[in-house]
Amino acid sequence: MLRWLSPATAVTTALLLVAGGVAIGSPDGRGGAADALDSIGVSAQWQPASEPEATTNPQYARAASGRALLLRRDRVAQERRDHAARVSRAGGRTGGDREGDGKQHERSRAAAGKKGDRRTAADAKKGERRKAADAKKDDRRKGERGKSANRHSDAADKRAEPDPDRWVPPMTGYRLSARFGDSGYMWSSGTHTGLDFAAPEGTPIKSVAGGVVTTAGYSADAGWAGNLVVVELEDGSEIWHAHQSSVAVSVGETVAPGQTVGLVGSTGNSSGAHLHLEVQVGGEPVDPQAAMGERGVNP
């Protein structure tokens, strides 16, 4: 009976025959398997290799496509694992990363250099501005010192210039203990020729008016006055400051109204610490209280 076998079945059968001792090989090129089948009465149709079954079997095509996808996924995963291993061996950085880091480092150094240059330039400008400001301050200080010196000089000139129209009280913290014209045995002439300002010893005595000092200290012509300071005014009149414990000016010195000429004492013909203030016009004493009142001073 003639049977048709598929190529797979024919091959399987031929192998079985070979295992059973059937000769393999044929001059017609079909192979020993076909001769073996012919020897047992089985006809096998030889067919050349055909296209894979996938071209005709949709289920097989889908399976093959799935296997291809799995293979591609596995290949991608393996490539990723290989890349990760290379990165790990390189210390976590790839060559591209290291190259990028080098460029970034160069850029950072360049930026730092520019920043340093800008800082240096800014510091230089700041230093120049500070120097200019200091120079301006020095100029202002010099100018202020010059103005102050000029003011002091002007004030000194004003103090040195006698002002005949300005009179001031000779001190503060006093009481009038004797007036002009008082009489008594204490005065050699019998009457008082001045105005007495009683005050604690050492109280500063001010020049009543501005003028030139003609007497400073003891005078043989006025021994009764003790330490005496006489100031001569521009009109020739004189103001005497008597009985001082010490004098603070010298002969020939120009004094201004209110300038200290000495300290309260009790030298000469005196019964206690006080200032004997005497005003002489033409060599004769006049009432000091009246003379001061004419110039707006009321002791």
VENKA-V838730 format. One record per residue. RES is the residue in three letters. SS is DSSP state (H for helix, E for strand, L for the rest). PSI is psi in radians with two decimals (999 if undefined). NEAR is the number of other C-alpha atoms within 12 Angstrom. Layout:
BEGIN
res->RES ss->SS psi->PSI near->NEAR
res->RES ss->SS psi->PSI near->NEAR
END
This chain:
BEGIN
res->MET ss->L psi->2.30 near->8
res->LEU ss->L psi->2.19 near->12
res->ARG ss->L psi->2.48 near->15
res->TRP ss->L psi->2.27 near->19
res->LEU ss->L psi->2.58 near->22
res->SER ss->L psi->2.79 near->18
res->PRO ss->H psi->-0.68 near->22
res->ALA ss->H psi->-0.75 near->17
res->THR ss->H psi->-0.67 near->21
res->ALA ss->H psi->-0.73 near->29
res->VAL ss->H psi->-0.79 near->26
res->THR ss->H psi->-0.75 near->19
res->THR ss->H psi->-0.73 near->28
res->ALA ss->H psi->-0.71 near->33
res->LEU ss->H psi->-0.71 near->23
res->LEU ss->H psi->-0.67 near->19
res->LEU ss->H psi->-0.69 near->23
res->VAL ss->H psi->-0.74 near->21
res->ALA ss->H psi->-0.46 near->14
res->GLY ss->L psi->0.01 near->12
res->GLY ss->L psi->0.22 near->13
res->VAL ss->L psi->2.40 near->21
res->ALA ss->L psi->2.47 near->21
res->ILE ss->L psi->2.48 near->26
res->GLY ss->L psi->2.49 near->17
res->SER ss->L psi->2.40 near->15
res->PRO ss->L psi->-0.32 near->10
res->ASP ss->L psi->0.01 near->11
res->GLY ss->L psi->-0.05 near->12
res->ARG ss->L psi->-0.34 near->23
res->GLY ss->L psi->2.80 near->23
res->GLY ss->H psi->-0.46 near->27
res->ALA ss->H psi->-0.73 near->37
res->ALA ss->H psi->-0.73 near->38
res->ASP ss->H psi->-0.66 near->31
res->ALA ss->H psi->-0.70 near->31
res->LEU ss->H psi->-0.67 near->36
res->ASP ss->H psi->-0.59 near->28
res->SER ss->H psi->-0.34 near->17
res->ILE ss->L psi->0.16 near->18
res->GLY ss->L psi->0.32 near->14
res->VAL ss->L psi->2.18 near->22
res->SER ss->L psi->2.14 near->24
res->ALA ss->L psi->2.16 near->30
res->GLN ss->L psi->2.12 near->23
res->TRP ss->L psi->2.28 near->23
res->GLN ss->L psi->2.36 near->16
res->PRO ss->L psi->2.84 near->9
res->ALA ss->L psi->2.33 near->9
res->SER ss->L psi->3.03 near->11
res->GLU ss->L psi->2.63 near->10
res->PRO ss->L psi->2.67 near->12
res->GLU ss->H psi->-0.31 near->15
res->ALA ss->H psi->-0.42 near->15
res->THR ss->H psi->-0.33 near->13
res->THR ss->L psi->-0.21 near->12
res->ASN ss->L psi->1.86 near->13
res->PRO ss->H psi->-0.64 near->13
res->GLN ss->H psi->-0.72 near->13
res->TYR ss->H psi->-0.66 near->15
res->ALA ss->H psi->-0.73 near->16
res->ARG ss->H psi->-0.69 near->16
res->ALA ss->H psi->-0.74 near->15
res->ALA ss->H psi->-0.70 near->18
res->SER ss->H psi->-0.71 near->15
res->GLY ss->H psi->-0.74 near->14
res->ARG ss->H psi->-0.65 near->14
res->ALA ss->H psi->-0.71 near->14
res->LEU ss->H psi->-0.74 near->14
res->LEU ss->H psi->-0.73 near->14
res->LEU ss->H psi->-0.76 near->14
res->ARG ss->H psi->-0.72 near->14
res->ARG ss->H psi->-0.77 near->14
res->ASP ss->H psi->-0.70 near->14
res->ARG ss->H psi->-0.73 near->14
res->VAL ss->H psi->-0.75 near->14
res->ALA ss->H psi->-0.72 near->14
res->GLN ss->H psi->-0.71 near->14
res->GLU ss->H psi->-0.68 near->14
res->ARG ss->H psi->-0.74 near->14
res->ARG ss->H psi->-0.71 near->14
res->ASP ss->H psi->-0.73 near->14
res->HIS ss->H psi->-0.74 near->18
res->ALA ss->H psi->-0.68 near->17
res->ALA ss->H psi->-0.73 near->16
res->ARG ss->H psi->-0.74 near->16
res->VAL ss->H psi->-0.72 near->18
res->SER ss->H psi->-0.71 near->14
res->ARG ss->H psi->-0.50 near->13
res->ALA ss->L psi->0.21 near->15
res->GLY ss->L psi->0.44 near->13
res->GLY ss->L psi->0.12 near->15
res->ARG ss->L psi->2.37 near->18
res->THR ss->L psi->2.96 near->18
res->GLY ss->H psi->-0.70 near->17
res->GLY ss->H psi->-0.69 near->13
res->ASP ss->H psi->-0.79 near->16
res->ARG ss->H psi->-0.68 near->16
res->GLU ss->H psi->-0.73 near->13
res->GLY ss->H psi->-0.67 near->14
res->ASP ss->H psi->-0.71 near->15
res->GLY ss->H psi->-0.77 near->14
res->LYS ss->H psi->-0.70 near->14
res->GLN ss->H psi->-0.69 near->15
res->HIS ss->H psi->-0.75 near->15
res->GLU ss->H psi->-0.75 near->14
res->ARG ss->H psi->-0.68 near->15
res->SER ss->H psi->-0.75 near->15
res->ARG ss->H psi->-0.73 near->14
res->ALA ss->H psi->-0.74 near->14
res->ALA ss->H psi->-0.70 near->14
res->ALA ss->H psi->-0.69 near->16
res->GLY ss->H psi->-0.77 near->14
res->LYS ss->H psi->-0.72 near->14
res->LYS ss->H psi->-0.74 near->16
res->GLY ss->H psi->-0.71 near->15
res->ASP ss->H psi->-0.76 near->14
res->ARG ss->H psi->-0.70 near->15
res->ARG ss->H psi->-0.73 near->15
res->THR ss->H psi->-0.76 near->15
res->ALA ss->H psi->-0.71 near->14
res->ALA ss->H psi->-0.72 near->14
res->ASP ss->H psi->-0.71 near->15
res->ALA ss->H psi->-0.77 near->14
res->LYS ss->H psi->-0.72 near->14
res->LYS ss->H psi->-0.73 near->15
res->GLY ss->H psi->-0.71 near->15
res->GLU ss->H psi->-0.73 near->14
res->ARG ss->H psi->-0.68 near->14
res->ARG ss->H psi->-0.74 near->14
res->LYS ss->H psi->-0.75 near->14
res->ALA ss->H psi->-0.74 near->14
res->ALA ss->H psi->-0.72 near->14
res->ASP ss->H psi->-0.70 near->14
res->ALA ss->H psi->-0.72 near->14
res->LYS ss->H psi->-0.73 near->15
res->LYS ss->H psi->-0.74 near->15
res->ASP ss->H psi->-0.73 near->15
res->ASP ss->H psi->-0.74 near->14
res->ARG ss->H psi->-0.73 near->15
res->ARG ss->H psi->-0.78 near->15
res->LYS ss->H psi->-0.75 near->15
res->GLY ss->H psi->-0.72 near->14
res->GLU ss->H psi->-0.71 near->16
res->ARG ss->H psi->-0.69 near->16
res->GLY ss->H psi->-0.75 near->16
res->LYS ss->H psi->-0.73 near->15
res->SER ss->H psi->-0.75 near->16
res->ALA ss->H psi->-0.69 near->16
res->ASN ss->H psi->-0.70 near->16
res->ARG ss->H psi->-0.75 near->15
res->HIS ss->H psi->-0.69 near->16
res->SER ss->H psi->-0.75 near->15
res->ASP ss->H psi->-0.73 near->15
res->ALA ss->H psi->-0.71 near->15
res->ALA ss->H psi->-0.69 near->18
res->ASP ss->H psi->-0.70 near->17
res->LYS ss->H psi->-0.70 near->19
res->ARG ss->H psi->-0.62 near->26
res->ALA ss->H psi->-0.42 near->24
res->GLU ss->L psi->2.06 near->23
res->PRO ss->L psi->2.44 near->30
res->ASP ss->L psi->1.72 near->27
res->PRO ss->L psi->-0.33 near->25
res->ASP ss->L psi->-0.07 near->22
res->ARG ss->L psi->2.12 near->25
res->TRP ss->L psi->2.68 near->31
res->VAL ss->L psi->2.80 near->31
res->PRO ss->L psi->2.59 near->32
res->PRO ss->L psi->-0.26 near->44
res->MET ss->L psi->3.12 near->34
res->THR ss->L psi->2.81 near->20
res->GLY ss->L psi->0.82 near->18
res->TYR ss->L psi->3.05 near->23
res->ARG ss->E psi->2.54 near->19
res->LEU ss->E psi->2.05 near->23
res->SER ss->E psi->-0.29 near->22
res->ALA ss->E psi->2.50 near->28
res->ARG ss->L psi->2.95 near->27
res->PHE ss->L psi->2.30 near->28
res->GLY ss->L psi->-0.15 near->21
res->ASP ss->L psi->2.56 near->19
res->SER ss->E psi->2.71 near->16
res->GLY ss->L psi->2.92 near->15
res->TYR ss->L psi->-0.27 near->10
res->MET ss->L psi->-0.39 near->16
res->TRP ss->L psi->2.30 near->20
res->SER ss->L psi->-0.55 near->16
res->SER ss->L psi->-0.12 near->13
res->GLY ss->L psi->-0.40 near->13
res->THR ss->E psi->2.75 near->18
res->HIS ss->L psi->2.25 near->26
res->THR ss->L psi->0.14 near->31
res->GLY ss->L psi->-2.79 near->35
res->LEU ss->E psi->2.15 near->37
res->ASP ss->E psi->2.29 near->37
res->PHE ss->E psi->1.80 near->39
res->ALA ss->E psi->2.29 near->32
res->ALA ss->L psi->2.77 near->28
res->PRO ss->L psi->2.52 near->23
res->GLU ss->L psi->2.41 near->24
res->GLY ss->L psi->-0.08 near->24
res->THR ss->L psi->2.32 near->28
res->PRO ss->E psi->2.44 near->31
res->ILE ss->E psi->2.25 near->43
res->LYS ss->E psi->2.58 near->35
res->SER ss->L psi->2.22 near->44
res->VAL ss->L psi->-0.62 near->42
res->ALA ss->L psi->2.94 near->44
res->GLY ss->L psi->2.51 near->37
res->GLY ss->E psi->-2.78 near->39
res->VAL ss->E psi->2.36 near->36
res->VAL ss->E psi->2.17 near->34
res->THR ss->E psi->-0.36 near->27
res->THR ss->E psi->2.38 near->33
res->ALA ss->E psi->1.77 near->33
res->GLY ss->E psi->-2.76 near->34
res->TYR ss->L psi->2.48 near->26
res->SER ss->L psi->2.28 near->20
res->ALA ss->H psi->-0.52 near->14
res->ASP ss->H psi->-0.24 near->11
res->ALA ss->H psi->1.03 near->23
res->GLY ss->H psi->-0.51 near->18
res->TRP ss->H psi->-0.43 near->25
res->ALA ss->H psi->-0.19 near->37
res->GLY ss->L psi->-2.42 near->33
res->ASN ss->E psi->2.06 near->36
res->LEU ss->E psi->2.41 near->45
res->VAL ss->E psi->2.12 near->47
res->VAL ss->E psi->2.21 near->46
res->VAL ss->E psi->2.15 near->42
res->GLU ss->E psi->2.24 near->36
res->LEU ss->L psi->3.02 near->33
res->GLU ss->L psi->-0.58 near->20
res->ASP ss->L psi->0.05 near->19
res->GLY ss->L psi->-0.22 near->20
res->SER ss->L psi->2.80 near->27
res->GLU ss->E psi->2.61 near->34
res->ILE ss->E psi->2.15 near->45
res->TRP ss->E psi->2.38 near->48
res->HIS ss->E psi->1.78 near->54
res->ALA ss->E psi->2.87 near->48
res->HIS ss->E psi->0.44 near->44
res->GLN ss->E psi->2.59 near->45
res->SER ss->E psi->-0.53 near->34
res->SER ss->E psi->2.72 near->30
res->VAL ss->E psi->2.69 near->33
res->ALA ss->L psi->0.15 near->28
res->VAL ss->L psi->3.03 near->30
res->SER ss->L psi->2.80 near->22
res->VAL ss->L psi->2.39 near->22
res->GLY ss->L psi->-0.20 near->17
res->GLU ss->L psi->2.45 near->25
res->THR ss->E psi->2.24 near->32
res->VAL ss->E psi->2.72 near->36
res->ALA ss->L psi->2.79 near->34
res->PRO ss->L psi->2.30 near->32
res->GLY ss->L psi->-0.10 near->26
res->GLN ss->L psi->2.40 near->33
res->THR ss->E psi->2.26 near->32
res->VAL ss->E psi->-0.17 near->46
res->GLY ss->E psi->-2.92 near->34
res->LEU ss->E psi->2.60 near->36
res->VAL ss->E psi->2.39 near->42
res->GLY ss->E psi->-2.77 near->34
res->SER ss->L psi->0.70 near->32
res->THR ss->L psi->2.78 near->30
res->GLY ss->L psi->-2.65 near->26
res->ASN ss->L psi->1.54 near->24
res->SER ss->L psi->2.54 near->26
res->SER ss->L psi->0.05 near->20
res->GLY ss->L psi->2.94 near->22
res->ALA ss->L psi->2.08 near->29
res->HIS ss->E psi->2.93 near->41
res->LEU ss->E psi->2.20 near->53
res->HIS ss->E psi->1.89 near->46
res->LEU ss->E psi->2.17 near->47
res->GLU ss->E psi->2.37 near->41
res->VAL ss->E psi->2.19 near->33
res->GLN ss->E psi->2.31 near->25
res->VAL ss->E psi->2.05 near->20
res->GLY ss->L psi->0.47 near->14
res->GLY ss->L psi->0.03 near->14
res->GLU ss->E psi->2.40 near->17
res->PRO ss->E psi->2.48 near->25
res->VAL ss->E psi->2.94 near->26
res->ASP ss->L psi->1.99 near->26
res->PRO ss->H psi->-0.63 near->40
res->GLN ss->H psi->-0.68 near->32
res->ALA ss->H psi->-0.74 near->20
res->ALA ss->H psi->-0.69 near->32
res->MET ss->H psi->-0.66 near->27
res->GLY ss->H psi->-0.62 near->16
res->GLU ss->H psi->-0.39 near->16
res->ARG ss->L psi->0.35 near->20
res->GLY ss->L psi->0.24 near->15
res->VAL ss->L psi->2.17 near->19
res->ASN ss->L psi->1.63 near->16
res->PRO ss->L psi->999 near->28
END
